């Protein structure tokens, strides 16, 4: 009789619908706040490009827009680690514009490091890199749960989610 094996995937992918909702909430807040009256501050989100563009009248307003967006993302359960901010650039009328990309996939170096952490736990699990995700396989569900618990506790520079738990 063959042993039954269980598995799950580790991915670094933000829930795009939650990001969309957070951006819409942030836009509404910017439109309603008194300190943004008459301001050119805005947030634009391109779901296909996985990119958010922030615009502020000056450095202070841009920082405020970024904080509003970050707060809304956290409230919707999306980690700030999914965002990678570019340097602010001067655009039309003296405004500042900053782009933020949404992470998709685990870079190979980080994937190697995660596999090393998982193998260092001493559990009977096998972790392998499959493109931009990591598959963890074991014959015991308890070992998989232990891996998930450990990975949630560590402070890693990437945000990741667990999916396809079987």
C-alpha positions in Angstrom: 0.0 0.0 0.0 1.4 3.4 -1.0 1.9 6.0 1.6 -0.4 9.0 1.3 1.5 12.3 1.0 0.3 15.8 1.7 1.6 19.1 0.3 1.2 22.9 0.1 2.7 25.7 -1.9 4.5 28.8 -0.7 3.9 31.8 -3.0 4.5 35.5 -2.8 1.3 36.9 -4.5 -1.0 39.6 -3.2 -4.7 39.2 -3.4 -5.4 41.6 -6.3 -9.1 42.2 -5.4 -8.1 43.2 -1.8 -5.5 45.6 -3.2 -8.1 47.0 -5.5 -10.5 47.5 -2.6 -7.8 49.1 -0.5 -6.8 51.6 -3.3 -10.5 52.5 -3.7 -10.9 53.1 0.0 -7.7 55.2 0.0 -8.9 57.3 -2.9 -12.2 58.0 -1.0 -10.3 59.0 2.1 -8.0 61.4 0.1 -11.1 62.9 -1.5 -12.8 63.5 1.9 -9.9 64.7 4.0 -9.6 68.4 4.7 -5.8 68.6 4.3 -6.1 67.3 0.7 -8.7 69.9 -0.4 -7.5 71.6 -3.6 -4.6 69.1 -3.8 -3.4 67.2 -6.9 -2.7 64.2 -4.7 -4.1 60.9 -6.1 -3.6 57.1 -6.3 -3.9 55.1 -9.5 -3.9 51.3 -9.7 -3.2 49.2 -12.8 -4.2 45.7 -12.1 -2.8 44.3 -15.3 0.7 45.8 -14.7 0.5 45.2 -10.9 1.5 48.7 -10.3 0.2 51.5 -8.0 1.1 55.2 -8.8 1.0 57.8 -6.0 1.0 61.5 -6.7 1.5 64.2 -4.1 1.9 68.0 -4.2 5.1 67.8 -2.1 7.1 65.3 -0.1 4.8 65.6 2.9 1.6 65.0 0.9 3.2 62.1 -0.9 4.2 60.5 2.4 0.7 61.0 3.7 -0.8 59.3 0.6 1.6 56.4 1.0 0.6 56.1 4.7 -3.1 56.2 3.8 -2.6 53.4 1.3 -0.4 51.4 3.7 -3.1 51.7 6.4 -5.8 50.5 4.1 -3.8 47.6 2.8 -3.1 46.4 6.3 -6.7 46.7 7.3 -7.6 44.5 4.2 -5.1 41.9 5.2 -2.5 42.6 2.5 1.1 42.8 3.8 3.1 46.0 3.0 6.0 43.6 2.1 4.2 43.0 -1.2 5.0 46.6 -2.3 8.3 47.8 -3.7 8.5 51.6 -3.9 10.5 53.4 -6.5 12.2 56.7 -5.8 9.8 59.8 -6.0 10.2 61.8 -9.2 9.2 65.3 -10.0 6.4 65.6 -12.6 4.0 68.2 -13.9 3.5 71.4 -11.9 6.1 70.5 -9.3 4.2 67.5 -8.0 6.0 64.3 -6.9 5.1 60.9 -8.3 6.1 57.5 -6.9 5.4 54.1 -8.3 4.9 51.0 -6.3 5.1 47.5 -7.8 3.3 44.5 -6.4 5.4 41.4 -5.9 4.6 38.3 -7.8 6.6 35.2 -7.3 9.5 34.4 -5.1 13.0 35.4 -6.4 15.3 32.4 -6.8 17.8 33.6 -4.1 14.9 34.0 -1.5 13.5 30.6 -2.6 16.8 29.0 -1.9 17.0 30.6 1.6 13.4 29.5 2.4 14.2 25.9 1.4 17.3 26.0 3.6 15.2 27.2 6.5 12.6 24.5 6.0 15.3 21.8 5.7 17.0 23.1 8.9 13.9 22.4 10.9 14.7 18.7 11.0 11.2 17.6 10.1 10.5 14.9 7.5 9.5 17.2 4.8 10.8 17.9 1.3 10.8 21.4 -0.1 11.5 22.0 -3.8 11.5 25.1 -5.9 9.0 25.1 -8.8 9.4 28.2 -10.8 8.3 31.1 -8.6 6.8 29.0 -5.8 8.0 26.4 -3.4 6.2 23.1 -2.9 6.5 21.4 0.5 5.6 17.7 0.7 5.4 15.3 3.7 3.6 12.1 4.7 2.4 13.8 7.9 0.1 16.8 8.1 1.5 17.7 11.4 4.9 18.3 9.9 3.4 20.6 7.3 1.6 22.5 10.0 4.9 22.9 11.9 6.5 24.3 8.8 3.7 26.8 8.3 3.8 27.9 11.9 7.6 28.3 11.8 7.5 30.4 8.6 4.8 32.7 10.0 7.0 33.4 13.0 10.2 34.3 11.2 10.9 37.8 10.0 11.5 37.4 6.2 12.0 40.3 3.8 9.2 38.8 1.6 5.5 38.3 2.3 4.3 34.9 1.4 1.1 33.0 1.5 0.3 29.3 1.7 -2.0 27.7 -0.8 -3.0 24.4 -2.4 -2.9 22.6 1.0 -3.8 19.0 0.3 
